[in-house]
Amino acid sequence: MIALNSTLENILTGGVKELNLSLPTGALDSFRIYYEMLEKTGSMMNLTTIVGEEDVARFHFLDCLALLSIYSFSDKSFIDIGTGAGFPGIPLLIGEPSARGTLLDSLGKRITFLSQVSAGLERDVTLVNSRAEEYIAQDDNRESYDIALSRAVAKLNMLAELALPFVKVGGVFIAMKSSKSKEEINESSTAIDILGGKIENIAEYEIPGTEIIHNAIIVRKVSNTPDKYPRRFARIQKSPL
């Protein structure tokens, strides 16, 4: 059980109140388990440079939970592209247990770590060791998710090509970015249009307990993505839309 005076618990409890959220029963215990696994295994695998209860609680957990105050994940399916050590996917699944998450990453060591996390949390999570442009060609993954997510993986015009093909028409792609993303947003307008999307909202939020402002860029899927997208990532990098 979590000590009542633990830094992690205090920061999360206060932070979710600032975000006008409430955590489900057992969520604080889950965040403690996740934190301890990050500190022990994540540091050995070099999965995150953010360490310590205060920084992990604010800059990982609350930063990700903030999405729940911006968009409803209740009973929604989502894919977290380039999830790394599980961000934002794992905190979202802890904060909204009715969501159904697929966590995608191209590095096997990250998926190995996340399989240990999901077992420790007793959460049913789909874990995929693949590149986005390869996974979308398998089974019925194309345009099958309510939400696609990505947290600071690449520039927005490149992310849109990887993410929007996964999203159902009517669903959304949410890109987590810093407050200094205006130029990226402007540069991505052509790509988003080609891929069947439309920027619906740029939601600013402050990470509780800090003065750091981040953006959640919400792109609505308004039409089907042409079948030729996404291209291979090397091609996306060489010639972005």
Residue pairs with C-beta under 8 A, 6 or more apart in sequence:
1 29
2 8
2 9
2 28
2 29
2 32
3 9
6 32
6 53
7 53
7 54
7 57
8 28
8 31
8 32
8 35
8 53
8 56
8 57
9 28
9 32
11 53
11 54
11 57
11 58
11 62
11 208
11 209
12 23
12 28
12 31
12 57
12 61
12 62
13 28
14 208
14 209
15 57
15 58
15 61
15 62
15 65
15 208
15 209
16 22
16 23
16 62
16 65
16 208
18 208
18 209
19 62
19 65
19 66
19 68
19 69
19 205
19 208
20 69
21 65
21 68
21 69
21 95
23 94
23 95
24 94
24 95
24 96
24 97
27 94
27 95
30 94
30 121
30 123
31 57
31 61
31 91
31 94
33 117
33 120
33 121
34 86
34 90
34 91
34 94
34 117
34 120
34 121
35 53
35 56
35 57
35 61
37 113
37 116
37 117
37 120
38 47
38 48
38 56
38 60
38 85
39 51
39 56
41 47
41 113
41 116
42 48
42 85
42 113
43 51
45 109
45 110
45 113
47 84
47 85
47 109
47 110
47 113
48 56
48 60
48 84
48 85
50 56
50 59
50 60
58 207
58 208
58 209
58 210
59 207
60 87
60 91
61 91
62 207
62 208
62 209
63 87
63 88
63 176
63 207
63 214
64 87
64 88
64 90
64 91
64 92
64 151
64 176
65 91
65 92
65 95
66 205
66 207
66 214
66 216
67 73
67 88
67 92
67 149
67 174
67 176
67 216
68 92
68 95
68 96
69 205
70 174
70 203
70 205
70 216
70 218
71 147
71 172
71 174
71 216
71 218
73 92
73 96
73 98
73 99
73 147
74 96
74 98
74 99
75 98
75 99
76 99
76 100
76 146
76 147
77 99
77 100
77 101
77 102
77 144
77 145
77 146
77 147
78 89
78 92
78 99
78 100
78 101
78 102
78 145
78 146
78 147
78 148
78 149
79 101
79 102
79 103
79 104
79 145
79 147
79 148
79 149
79 163
79 166
80 86
80 87
80 88
80 89
80 92
80 101
80 102
80 103
80 104
80 149
80 150
80 151
81 104
81 132
81 148
81 149
81 150
81 153
81 159
81 162
81 163
81 166
82 104
82 105
82 106
82 132
82 150
82 151
82 153
82 154
83 89
83 103
83 104
83 105
83 110
83 114
84 105
84 110
84 151
85 110
85 113
85 114
86 103
86 113
86 114
86 117
87 151
88 149
88 151
88 176
89 101
89 103
89 125
89 149
90 103
90 114
90 117
90 121
90 123
90 125
92 99
92 101
92 149
93 99
93 101
93 123
93 125
94 121
94 123
100 126
101 125
101 126
102 125
102 126
102 127
102 128
102 145
103 111
103 114
103 125
103 126
103 127
103 128
104 128
104 130
104 132
104 135
105 111
105 114
105 128
105 129
106 129
106 130
106 131
107 129
108 129
111 127
111 128
111 129
114 125
114 127
115 127
118 124
118 125
118 127
128 135
130 138
131 233
132 162
132 163
132 166
132 230
132 233
133 162
133 230
133 231
133 232
133 233
133 236
135 141
136 142
136 165
136 166
136 230
141 166
142 165
142 166
143 165
143 166
143 167
143 168
143 169
143 221
143 224
143 225
144 166
144 168
145 166
145 167
145 168
145 171
146 167
146 168
146 171
146 172
147 167
147 171
147 172
147 173
147 174
148 163
148 164
148 166
148 167
148 171
148 172
148 173
148 174
149 163
149 173
149 174
149 175
149 176
150 159
150 162
150 163
150 173
150 174
150 175
150 176
151 176
152 176
152 177
152 178
153 159
154 162
155 184
155 187
155 188
155 240
156 175
156 177
156 181
156 184
156 185
156 187
156 188
156 191
156 217
157 184
157 187
157 188
157 190
157 191
157 192
157 240
157 241
158 236
158 237
158 240
159 173
159 175
160 173
160 175
160 188
160 191
160 192
160 195
160 197
160 219
160 241
161 191
161 195
161 229
161 230
161 231
161 236
161 240
161 241
162 230
162 233
162 236
163 173
163 175
164 173
164 192
164 195
164 196
164 197
164 219
164 221
164 225
164 229
165 195
165 225
165 229
165 230
167 173
167 197
167 221
168 221
169 196
169 221
169 222
169 223
169 224
170 220
170 221
171 220
171 221
172 200
172 218
172 219
172 220
172 221
173 197
173 218
173 219
173 221
174 216
174 217
174 218
174 219
175 216
175 217
175 219
176 214
176 215
176 216
177 184
177 214
177 215
177 216
177 217
178 214
178 215
179 204
179 213
179 214
179 215
181 215
181 217
185 199
185 202
185 217
189 199
190 241
191 240
191 241
192 198
192 199
192 219
194 226
194 229
194 241
195 225
195 226
195 229
195 241
196 221
196 222
196 223
196 224
196 225
196 226
197 219
197 220
197 221
197 222
198 219
198 220
198 222
199 217
199 218
199 219
199 220
200 218
200 219
200 220
201 216
201 217
201 218
202 215
202 216
202 217
202 218
203 215
203 216
203 217
203 218
204 213
204 214
204 215
205 213
205 214
205 215
205 216
206 212
206 213
206 214
207 214
230 236
